[in-house]
């Protein structure tokens, strides 16, 4: 048995917040440890206490929080006994954190290099010049090309992946022993996520870093973590090696989380969410705190709290051994196999024809050019970015069209043009046969009821000055769909539909978690009973169980009301579950389109192949055959030179055929009557590609 002192050891930690004249127990007897060079995944639904645990370790808790019991040991030293200044110095030098959202974590008014250099000046007493040199070296270490240019750039000039790498570089500046990561890849594309995970694995290996990795993405945990600690309502319900907890779970809650996951190779009509709602920690249930939602509950569970027991693989459940080989029950409506569109022969509900959108880059003075041809000596000549470049697609009534691609491919721009939040530069959009771009007055008002959107970022799409009830009621009153008592009843019904209590109607957005805010946005979009909804990363911020429930709700609405969706997502597992057809977008254009069951198996467009290979799934590990086939794309979607010559993917394609790809636009390869691929590579060669082998259905 090893006698090495753990880098971090949390012992029986209990933490409380004041609530309603009493104390709300956010953490209850939480224990885990992280050895040198090891990574622990902390998983669970929103409100389980994951981020609270991290803040307790870092000493960043709100002033009203209290810790009535437990210890936090760093290298054997009690953090809770340190003075505030000692804790601050330790936090900068030996413990670092990477927060979830790089867009809000970086100061928009300070150059990236200066932000990375700041801890070096503060904690290592380096001069400004030496700190700047080290900042550029750190940028290079985390895989950023042209570190000198990036160091001089401001955060808004970087892609999401580069921002996250800059945050990691800042966290590494003082060579910490422990890196705390709070959902560091949630907002990133699957390819950028794969790059960040590669980076973290390399840093662990090269620096001997220990990591506390907080996430709701179990695929990421399977990919990068040695051990897992599963939290539910502030309590540890299961912990142990990743290979045991995720591949042979014993606690019903862990089984439920895994059953909620959509999987690329298992197309189901319904997912299996955990029933019920997260408990109110101000008045938690007696006995096992999970028993109100557990499929396997017995009388003992309701009255006697279980204890965490077991060596190595520990579990807190009275029936753990009895249920060891029993899976979480599948929903009655669950079925395997591909779905077809609800009405494949019906006239299209939504039609896009040669849809295009261009943006001018830079300011007026940046784009003034001397004109020597005569006349006025100056001309305004801004470079243009083709965000959407000649897209032609149809969506049938009751059909789900999945739209995938990295950030910057034009997905959100296309979605917003479909609901006329952005006017196209060219082309047309028809909904129910009407040219949406030509409508005005009453006709436009009616079509806005028919076509709705669920936005990606609820923080910017929900009015912070309005209550949840007012936000959800707004479309009902705007379109004259309800008033008075009926309005209140409809708001309560919509909140219930997305698993929020009716009491939330009196809350403001800042009083909700990220997942709860996203559900408010979904309820608002559903209020008008639309015929067509653009779902722009609508479930990316949700826990796996809530995500499964919302996906089921959207599927039921499609079946019951014949609602059609443009479902935009960077999570191909979600797309594989819900979409009837898939369109793959790259640099503003569609490069592959077809039925989901065909797009997700060979032949692949090389870009589709790379996206699929990057998916972190439970069941796929770096040592598996699928893991060895992962394709690592380099570079960014948006190049400095906006001109497109030849194939738009040729600058990153691992299967490029030389000058042909550089000079000639690729032809459409017809893989089947409904499946087409824009590529120079012959279909026979695309079918023989074996870089990706997804898990096969049983």
N, C-alpha and C positions, 0 to 999 in steps of 0.2 A: 504493500500500500504506500502511495506517495506521501511524503511528509512536506512537500513544497507548499508554502503559504499561498493561498489563492490571491490573485490580483484584486478581486472584489468578492466579498462575502456579505450577503444580506441575511441576517438572522432574526426571525420572528418579528419582522417589522410591522408595526401597526401605526396607522396614520388617520387622523380625523380632521374634519372641518366643521365649524359651527353651522347649524341648520335648524330653523324653527324652534329656537330655545333649547335645543339639545346638540348632540354631536353626531355627524354623519361619518361612518367608518368607511373611508375610501380604500384603505389597505388593512387586511386582517391577518396577522401572523404569516407574512410573506417571507419565504426563505429560498435562497439559491446562491450559487457561487460560480465564479469564472476563473479558470486557470490561465496561466501565462500562454499567450498565443492561441487561445481558444475563443470561439464565438458562441454566445448564448442567444437564442431567439426567444423574445418575450411576446407571446401571441394572445389574442382574445378580442372580444368585441369592443366597440367604443364604450367607455365607461368602466372597463374592467380594471383599470388602474395602471396600464402600461406606462403612459407618459408621466403619471404621478410618481411611479417608482423611479423613473429616470431623473425627474426633478429633485426627488429626495436625495438620490445619490450625488447630484451636482450641487445641492444646497441652494436651489432656486425656487423653493416652495413659497407660496403666498404667505404673508406675515401672519394670517389668522390660523394657518395649519398648525397642528400640534402632533407630536410623536410620543404617545404615552408608553410605548414599549418597543423593544427590539434594538438591534445594532446594525450599523453599516461599517464594515471594515475594509479599508483599502490598504493592501499589503500588510495586513495585521493591525493597522492603526485605525482607531475609531474616528470616523468623520464627524459624528454627532457631538464629539467632545471638543472639536477644534473651534477656536475663535473665528469670527467672521473674516478677518484679514487672512488668517492661515488658510481658511477654506477657499478664499478667492485666489490666492497664489497657487494652491494645489490644483484648482480647477483650470487655471490657465496653462500650467506647466506639465502636469502628469495625467490629467483627465480632460478630454475634449469632447465636444458634442457637435453633431451634424444634424441640423433641424430639417423638418419635412419640406418646407417650402423655400427654395432658393430665391424665389422672386421677392419675398419679404424679408429674408434673412440678410441679404446684401444691401448695403446703403447705396441708394441710386445716385447720390451726389458725390461719391468718392470713387476714384479709380480702383480697379480690382487689385492691382499690385500693392497699393497703399493699404488696402484692407487686410491683405495677407501679411504684410510687413508689420502691422500694428502689434500683434502679440510678441513678435521678435524684439521690438523696441521696448515694450513694457516689461516682459518677463526675462528676456535674455540680455537686455541692455546693449543691443547692437546699435551702431550708428544708423542713420537713415540710409546712407549709401550701401552699407553692408546688408541691411535688412532688405533693401530693394533687390540686390543680387540674389539673396537667398529666396526671396519671393518668386523670382523668375525660375530658379532651380526647382522649387516646389511645384510650380505650374508644369514644368517639364516632367517631373516625377509622376504626376497624376495624369499624364498622357495628353496634355494640351499642346497642339502644334503652334508654332510661332509665339512662344511664351512672352517675348518682348512686346509684341503687338497687343496681346491679351492683357498684360500688366498695365498698359496705358489705356485700355478700354474701360468704359463704364458698364455696369451690369446689363443695362438695356440693350447693349450691342452684342451680347452673347446669347447663344442658344440655351435651352433649359439644361441640357446635359453639361455644357461648359460651365454654367453657373453652379451646378451641383459639384463638379470637379473643383471649382474655385473654393467652394465651401469646405470640401475635404482637404484641400491644400492648406487653408487657414487653420483647420483643426489639427493638422499634422505639424504645424510650424515649430512647436516647441518639443517635438518628439515625445508625445504622450505614451503612457503605458496602457491606458484604457480609452477606447473610442466608443462613445454612446451615439447610436444612430437611430433617430426617430422617423420612421417611414421615409427613408432617404430616396426611394425610387418610385414612390406612389404616383407622382405627377409626370413620370418620364415614359417615353416610348419603350417598347419591348427591346428594341436594338440598343438604345442608349442605356436602358436598365442593365442589359447584358454586359455592356462596356463597364458600367460602374461596379457591377458585381465582380467582373474580372479584375478590376483595379483593387477592390477590397481584398480579394483573395491574394493578390500579389503583395499588397502591403502587409498582410498578416504573415506571409512567408518571409518577406525580406526584412521586416522590422520587428517581428515577434509580437505584433499588436494583439491585445485582447479586445473583444468587442461585445457590447450589449446591443443587440439588434432588435428594435421594436418594429413590428409590422403586422398587418392582417393578411399579408400575402404568404400563404403556406408554401407555395412553390419556391419563393425566395428563401424561406427558412430551410427547405429541403436542399437547396442549392449551396448555401453558404454557412449554415450553423452546425456546430458539433452537437450542441445540446439544445433542448427546448423546455421552456417553462410556460405552461398554459394557465392564464389567469381568467377567473370568472368572478365578477362582482367583488374584486379586491382580494380574492382568495386563490391560492394555488390549488388547482384541482388535479394536475398531472405534470410530472417533470421527469426528465431523463434524456438519454441519448436520442438524437434526431431519428436514427434508424429504428428505434423502438417506439417512440411516441407517435410518429407520423405513419409508420408502416404496420404497427401492431398496437393501436390505441386501446386503452383500457377504460378510460372514463367516458361516459355517455356524451359529455359536452365536446370532447375532442372528436369522437365519432361523428357527432352532428356537424361540426365545422368541416370535416373532410367530406362528408356526404353533400354539403352545400356547394362544393366546388363544381363549376362547369368544366368539362374536359374536352379537348379537341377531338379525341377519338371516340367519345361516347355521346352521341347526339340523343338528347332526351326531350320528351314533350314537356316534362315538369322536373324542376330540381327539388331537392329535399331540404327546405329550410328548417331551422329549429323553431318549433311552434312557440307561441306566446311572446311576451315582451321581457326585456331586461328588468330585473327587480328594482324597486325603489329602495335605495340604500338607507334612506331615513327610517324606513320600517321594513327591514328585510324579513323574508319568510323564516319560519322556524325550521329546525332540522337542517337537512342539506339545502343550501341556498339555490341549487339548480333544480330541486324536485318539481316545482310548478311547471317546468318546461320539458321534463324528462319522460321519454317514452317507456322507461323501465322502472318507474317509481313504484315502491311498495310502502306499506304503512310505516315501517321503521325509518324510511327516508324522511318522512314528514315530521318526526318528533326528535330524532337523535342526530346531531351534527356528526358527520364522519371525520376521521382524522387522516392526515396524509401519512401513508405508510408504504414501506417497500425500500429495498436497497438498490440503488442505481435507478431503476424505473419505479418512481413513486406515484401513487394515485390516491385520491380522496373519494372513495365510493364504497358503500357497504357491499355492493354486488360486483365489484371489479373482476374478481377471478371467475365468478359464475358467468359473466357476460363477455369474457375475454375474446371469444370467437364469434360473438353475435354482432352483426353490422347494424348501423342505424337504419330503421325501416324506410323503405322507398315509398314515395307517394303513390297513391292508387293509380293516378293518371300517367305514371312514368312508363315510357316505352322507348325502345331503341329504334334506330333507323332514321334515315333522312326524311325531312318533311318536304312537301311541295307547297307552293303558294296556294292560298285559300281559293283564289279564282284565277288560275293561270291564263284562261282564255278571255277574261273580261277586258274591256277597254281600259287603258292605263288611267290610274287616278292622278298620277303626277308624271309629267313629261318634261324632260330637259333636252334641248336641242342646241348643239354648238355653244354651250354656255361658257362664257369667259369673263374673267375679271382681272384687270391690270391695275397696279398701283405705281405711282411715281415715287421715286426715292430721293431723299435729300431736300434741302431747302432751296429757296429761290436763288440766293447768291451762290450756292454750291454748284448750280447747274447753268449758270450763264456762260455762253461760249461766244468767242469772237467770230464774226461772219465776214469773210474777205470777198464774198461773191458780189458785193455791192449792196446798196440800200442801207438799212439800219445796221450798225456795226456789231450789235449784240443780239443774240437769240437765246431763248430759253429752251434747253435741250436736256430734260431730266432722263436718267435711266429708268426703265420700267421693269417691274417684276410681274410675271404672269402667274398670279396666285392660282387661278383656274384657267385652263387652256383648252377650250373646245370639247367640253364634256357632253356626251349624248347618252342619256339613260332614261329608262322608264321604271315606274313602281306601280304595281297592280293593286287594286283594293285588297286589303287584308294581307299584303305581302310585307316582309321585312327584308330590306336591302341593307346588308352590312357594308360599311365603308371603312376600309383600313388603310393605314399608312402612317409614316412618322410625322411628328410635328413639323409644320412648314410645307407639307404636301398639298395643302389647300382644302382639307376636309371641312373645317369649320366655316371657311369662306363659302364653299359650295352649299352647306346646310343653311347658312344665313340668307343666301340668295333665294333659296326655295321658299322662305317665309317672308321675303322682301324686307329684311332688316338691312340688306346691302343690295344696291342696284347693280345689275350686271353691266359690264362694258359692252358685251355683245351676246347674241343668242336670246333664247326665250324659255320661259317656264310656263307650263300649262297645268292647271289643277282643275279636274272635272271638265276638261275641254276648254276652259276659259284661259285666255292669255293673262296671267297674273300681273305682268308688268304694265298692262294697259288699263287695269281696273282703277276706279276711283270712287269716292263717295260711299254710298250705301253698299254697292257691290263689293268694294274692297273691304269694307267693315265686315261683311258676312264671310268673306273668304279668310279673313284673319281669325274668325272663330273656327273655321274648318281646319286651318293649318296652324299648329302650335309648335313651340320649341321648348326643350328642357336644356338649360344652359349647363356648361361644364363647371363653372365656378360660382357656387351659390353666394359666396361672400360679396361678389360684385353684382349679382343679379337680384338679390333680395334687398328691399328698402330697409335700412337699419332703423328708420324712424317709425315704421309700421309694425304692428303686432302680426303674429303668424295668421291669426284669424282675418285681419284686414287684408293681408297679402293674398290669401287663398280666396277670399270673398270678392276681390277686385274684378276678376274676369266675369264672375257671376252677375255682378251689378252692371258692369260695362256692357254686357250683351243682353241684359234684361232677363236673365234666366232664373232669378230667385230674389225674394225680398222678405224682410221681416223675419218671423220665426222660421220660415222655410229656408231662408239664407243661412241661419245659424245651424240648422239641421244638416244642410248640404255641406257646410264647412266641416262639421264634425264627422260626417260620413267620408269625406275626402281624406281627412287626417287619419281616420281609421283604416282606410284603404292602403295607406302607406305606413301603417303600423306606428302611428303617433297618437298618444292619448288626446282626447278632446280638450283637456286642461291646457295643452300647449297653445291653444288659440290665443291665450292672454300673454304669451311670452314674446320677447323680441329676438331677432336673429342672433344677437351676441350671446344670448342665454342658451344657445343650442350647440351641440357638437357639429363637426363638419358633415357627418353622415345624416344627422337630423335635418340640417339646413338643406341638404340635397333632396331629402324626401319632401320637404315643403315645396321646393321647386317643381318636383314631379306632380304633387297634388295640385298645384296651380295650373300646370299644363293640362291636366286631366279635367279641370273644372268645366270647360266648355264642351265636353264630349266631342273632341275633334275627330275628323276623318283621317288626318295625316299628322304625324308628330315627328319632328327632327329631334333625335336623342343625341346630344353632343356630349359624349363621355358621361352619360347620365348616371352610371353606376360605379364609376372609377373610384369615388371617395367612400364607398360603402363597405362595411364588413361583409365577409363572405355569406353569412346567414341572411342578413338584410338584403344583400345583393340578390341572393337566390329568391327571396320573397318578392322583391320588386320585379325581377325578370319574369317570375310567374304571373304577377299582376299584369304586366305589359302583354304577355302572351295571352292571358285570359281576355283582355280587352280586345286584342286582335281577333280572337275567335268569336267573341260575343257581339262586338260592335263593328267588326270588319275594318278596324283601324289599320292603316298602313304606317310603316316606320322607315325613316332613313336612320339607321343605327350606326353612329360614328363611335369608334372605340379603338384604342391601341391594344386592348386585351383580346387576342385572337381566340382564347378559350370561350369568352363571352359571345363573340361573334359566331363561333362554331355552334354554340348552343341555340342562339335565338334566330339567326338569319336563315332565310330561304335561299337568297342569292347573296354573293359577295362581289364587291368591286374593289380592286386594289388600286390605290392612287399613288402616283409618284410625280413630284414637281408639276402639279396642276393637271395631270392627265390620267386617264384610266389605262393601266398597263395589263390588267387581267380582269375578266368578268365571267361569272358563271354560277351555276348552282353550288351551294355551299359544300355539298358532298363531293363535288368534282374539283373545286378550287383547292380544297384542303387535302388532296392527294395528287400524286404525279399524274400528268406533267405539270410542273410549276413554272411560272415566270421566275427567273433568278432572284428577283426582289421578294416575291412571295415566299420562295424557298428560304431566304435569309430571315424573313420575319418569323416564319414557323419554327425555324431552328433555334431562335432566341428565346422561346417561351420557357420560363422556369415553371416546371410542373412537379407536383408530388408524383413520384414514379420515374422522374428523369433526374439523374444526378450526373456530376461531372465524370464519374467513372463508368457510366452506362454507355451502351453503344449509341444511344441517341445523343448523349452529351458529347461524345467525341466527334459527332458530325456537326456541331454548332458552327455556323458561319458568322464570322466577325466582320461586320461592315465598318469601314473607316470613312472619315470625312463627314460632311453634313449634307442635308437635303438641299439647302439653299447655298449655291455657290456665289462668290463675289461677281462673277460674270454671269449675268442673267440669260445670256444667249444660249439656245439649245441647238446643237448641231448633231445630227444623227440620233442615236438612242439616248433618251434623257437619263437613263440609268448607267450609261457606259463609264462615267467617271468613278463609279464605286463597284461596278459589277465584277465578281470574282471569276466570271466565265466569258469575259469580253473576247470578241473575235477580231481584234486589231482595228484596222482602218474602216472596215465595213460598218462597225458599230459607231465609229466616230463621225462618219460622213453621211450615212443614209438612215432615214427614219425606218424603224423596223416594220415589217408587214404583220398583219393579223394572222396568227396560226389558229386554225379552227380545230380544237381538240374534240369537240362534239357539237351538235347543232346549237347548244346553248352556252358553250364554253369557248372563250377566245382568249388568246395570249399574244401580246405585242412583243415579238422577239425575232431576232435573226436566226437563232438556233433552231434547227429543224425539230419537229415534234418528237421524232424517234429518239433524238439525243436528250431532249427534256424528259422523256419517259424513263430513260436509262439512268438519270441522275440518282445517285444514292447518298448524297451528302446528308440528307435528312431521312430519318426513319422514325415516324411517329409511332407511339404505342398503338398496337392493333386491337380492334375489338375482339372480345372473346367469342 
